C-alpha cells in the first residue's frame, strides 16, 4: 500500500511539472500561440481617442500606437490595427467573440468590472490627480500652501480640493485643465490640481512641478482572460521599457 502511495505521489509531482512546463512555454494560451504562428498581433483601438490613437491619413499614430508597436517589435511580431468603437473594445477581447482581437489599447484605465474577461498589463502611465506648483516655488509640502488652489469646475480635482483645503482657498476655474494649470504658471494661483496627463505637459516644459500625487488611475493594455502567456510577455517588455527610460521619452514626445 505504501508503495502505491509513493507511486501516486510521484505521478502527482510529474503532473505538476508537466503543467508548469506547458505554462512556461505558453502551450495553453491560444492567443499567444495564434499571434506567434501568424507573426502578427491583432490590436483593437479607437482611432478617435487622442493622443493615444488617431489616424493621419491611413497611418495609425499616437501614444498607444508607438507603445504597442515597440512591444510587438521586441516580440518579433508586427501589428494589425483594427478600428473598434470605444464601447466595443472589451467585447472584442471576450473569448466567445468570433472576431476576437489579441489586445486592446486606447487609453484604457484599469476597470475591475471587466476582470472576468480581461487580463490587464502592468501600468504604463498614471492618469491620476496631481497637485502642481510653479517650478520656482520653493515649498516642499502641501500643508505649506496658503493661497489659491485652482481646480477645473466639476472635475475630480475639485472634489479632492474640497477634502484637503479650506473652501476659501479653492478657485473654481471654468477653463479646461491645461488652462487651469496655466494659472499657476502665470502666478494667479499658488497651486492647481489637474490630471497627470495635463501635469506631464507643463512639467515637461519645466513650468511646473508635482508637489504631490493625490490619486492613481493606471493606464493599461488589456487582453483576453485566456492570454496568460501574452500577458507575461507584455509585462516583461513593459518593465524593460520603464527601466530603459523609453516610457519617459514617450511621455515627452506626446505630452510636450
C-alpha positions in Angstrom: 0.0 0.0 0.0 2.8 2.4 0.9 4.4 1.7 -2.5 1.2 2.5 -4.2 1.0 5.9 -2.3 4.6 6.6 -3.3 3.8 5.9 -7.0 0.7 8.2 -6.8 2.8 10.9 -5.2 5.4 10.7 -7.9 2.6 10.8 -10.6 1.2 14.0 -9.0 4.6 15.7 -8.9 5.2 14.7 -12.5 1.8 16.1 -13.4 2.6 19.5 -11.8 6.0 19.5 -13.5 4.2 18.9 -16.9 1.7 21.7 -16.3 4.5 24.1 -15.3 6.4 23.3 -18.4 3.4 23.8 -20.6 2.6 27.1 -18.8 6.1 28.4 -19.2 6.0 27.6 -22.9 2.6 29.2 -23.4 1.2 26.0 -24.8 -2.2 26.6 -23.2 -2.5 30.2 -24.3 -4.4 30.2 -27.6 -4.0 33.9 -28.1 -0.2 33.9 -27.8 0.1 30.7 -29.9 -2.1 32.3 -32.6 -0.1 35.5 -32.6 3.2 33.7 -32.8 2.0 31.4 -35.6 1.0 34.2 -37.9 3.7 36.7 -36.7 1.0 39.3 -36.2 -0.5 40.9 -33.1 -4.1 41.9 -33.8 -4.9 45.1 -31.8 -8.2 46.8 -31.4 -8.3 50.6 -30.7 -10.5 53.6 -31.2 -8.7 56.0 -33.5 -10.7 58.9 -32.2 -9.2 58.8 -28.7 -6.4 61.4 -28.7 -3.5 61.4 -28.0 -3.5 57.6 -27.6 -4.6 56.6 -31.1 -5.5 58.5 -34.2 -5.2 58.3 -38.0 -3.1 60.6 -40.1 -4.4 59.6 -43.5 -4.3 55.9 -43.3 -1.4 55.8 -40.9 -2.1 54.9 -37.2 -0.3 57.2 -34.8 -0.5 58.1 -31.1 0.9 57.2 -27.7 -0.5 53.7 -27.6 0.4 53.1 -31.2 4.0 53.8 -30.5 3.9 51.7 -27.3 2.3 48.6 -28.8 4.4 48.7 -31.9 7.6 48.8 -29.9 6.4 45.9 -27.7 5.4 43.9 -30.8 8.8 44.6 -32.4 10.6 43.3 -29.3 8.4 40.2 -29.5 9.3 39.7 -33.2 5.7 40.5 -34.2 4.1 43.0 -36.5 0.8 44.8 -35.6 -2.5 44.7 -37.4 -4.7 47.6 -36.1 -8.4 47.3 -36.1 -10.8 50.3 -35.6 -13.3 49.5 -32.8 -15.6 51.9 -31.2 -14.6 52.6 -27.6 -17.7 50.9 -26.1 -16.9 47.8 -28.2 -13.3 47.3 -27.0 -13.9 44.9 -24.1 -16.4 42.8 -26.1 -13.7 42.5 -28.7 -11.4 40.5 -26.3 -14.2 38.4 -24.9 -13.2 34.7 -25.6 -16.6 34.0 -27.1 -16.3 36.8 -29.7 -15.7 35.2 -33.1 -13.9 38.4 -34.1 -11.7 38.5 -31.0 -8.6 40.6 -31.1 -5.4 39.8 -29.2 -5.1 43.1 -27.4 -6.9 46.4 -26.9 -5.1 49.7 -26.5 -6.9 53.0 -26.4 -6.0 54.9 -23.2 -7.7 52.2 -21.1 -7.8 52.8 -17.4 -7.9 49.5 -15.4 -11.5 48.5 -14.8 -12.1 45.8 -12.2 -15.6 45.2 -13.5 -14.2 43.8 -16.8 -11.8 41.4 -14.9 -14.0 38.4 -15.7 -12.9 38.6 -19.4 -9.8 40.7 -19.4 -6.2 40.5 -18.2 -4.5 43.8 -17.6 -0.9 44.6 -18.1 1.1 46.5 -15.6 0.5 50.2 -15.7 2.5 52.2 -18.3 1.1 55.6 -17.4 -0.8 57.3 -14.5 -3.9 59.4 -15.1 -4.5 60.3 -11.5 -4.8 63.8 -10.0 -1.6 65.8 -9.3 -1.0 68.8 -7.1 1.1 71.3 -9.1 3.1 74.3 -8.1 5.2 76.5 -10.3 8.7 75.2 -11.0 10.3 78.1 -9.0 8.1 77.7 -5.9 10.3 76.7 -3.0 7.7 74.9 -0.9 8.1 71.1 -0.4 4.9 70.1 1.4 1.2 70.7 0.6 0.4 71.9 4.1 2.6 74.9 3.3 0.1 76.1 0.7 -1.9 79.1 2.0 -3.0 80.8 -1.2 -5.4 79.9 -4.0 -5.7 76.4 -5.3 -7.1 76.3 -8.9 -9.3 73.4 -10.0 -11.4 72.8 -13.0 -15.1 73.2 -12.1 -16.8 69.9 -11.7 -13.6 67.9 -12.0 -12.2 65.1 -9.8 -9.6 67.7 -8.8 -12.4 69.9 -7.3 -13.7 67.1 -5.2 -10.2 66.4 -3.8 -9.6 70.1 -3.2 -12.7 70.3 -1.1 -11.5 67.4 1.1 -8.0 68.8 1.5 -8.1 72.6 1.7 -10.0 75.4 3.2 -13.0 76.3 1.0 -11.8 79.9 0.8 -8.6 78.7 -0.9 -10.4 76.9 -3.8 -10.6 78.7 -7.1 -13.2 77.0 -9.3 -11.8 77.6 -12.8 -14.3 77.3 -15.7 -11.3 76.5 -18.0 -10.0 73.2 -19.3 -7.3 71.6 -17.3 -4.3 72.9 -19.3 -5.6 76.5 -18.8 -6.2 75.8 -15.1 -2.5 74.7 -14.8 -1.5 77.8 -16.6 -3.0 79.9 -13.8 -0.1 78.5 -11.7 2.4 79.2 -14.4 1.3 82.9 -14.6 1.2 83.3 -10.8 -2.5 83.7 -10.4 -2.7 80.7 -8.1 -0.3 79.1 -5.7 -1.2 75.6 -6.9 -3.5 73.6 -9.1 -5.0 70.1 -9.1 -5.1 68.5 -12.5 -4.9 65.1 -14.1 -1.4 63.7 -14.7 -1.7 63.9 -18.5 -2.0 67.7 -18.1 0.7 67.8 -15.4 3.1 66.0 -17.8 2.7 68.8 -20.3 3.6 71.6 -18.0 6.2 69.6 -16.1 7.9 68.6 -19.3 8.1 72.3 -20.2 9.7 72.9 -16.8 6.9 75.4 -16.0 5.5 73.4 -13.0 6.5 70.5 -10.8 4.3 67.9 -9.0 4.2 68.6 -5.3 2.1 65.5 -4.5 0.3 62.7 -6.3 -3.3 62.7 -5.0 -4.8 59.7 -6.8 -3.8 56.9 -9.0 -5.5 55.8 -12.3 -3.4 53.3 -14.1 -3.4 53.2 -17.9 -3.1 49.6 -19.1 -3.2 47.3 -22.1 -5.9 44.6 -21.9 -6.1 41.2 -23.5 -8.4 38.1 -23.3 -8.6 36.3 -19.9 -7.1 33.2 -21.6 -4.0 35.1 -22.8 -1.8 34.5 -19.7 1.4 34.0 -21.7 0.8 37.1 -23.8 0.2 38.9 -20.5 3.6 37.6 -19.2 5.4 38.7 -22.4 3.9 42.2 -22.5 4.6 42.8 -18.8 8.2 41.7 -19.2 8.6 44.2 -22.1 6.8 47.0 -20.3 9.1 46.5 -17.3 12.1 46.7 -19.6 10.8 49.9 -21.4 10.4 51.6 -18.0 13.9 50.5 -16.9 15.5 51.8 -20.1 13.7 55.2 -19.9 11.9 54.5 -23.1 8.5 55.3 -21.5 9.8 58.6 -20.1 10.9 59.6 -23.6 7.4 58.6 -24.9 5.8 60.8 -22.3 8.0 63.7 -23.5 7.0 63.1 -27.1 3.2 63.0 -26.6 3.0 65.5 -23.7 5.5 68.1 -24.7 
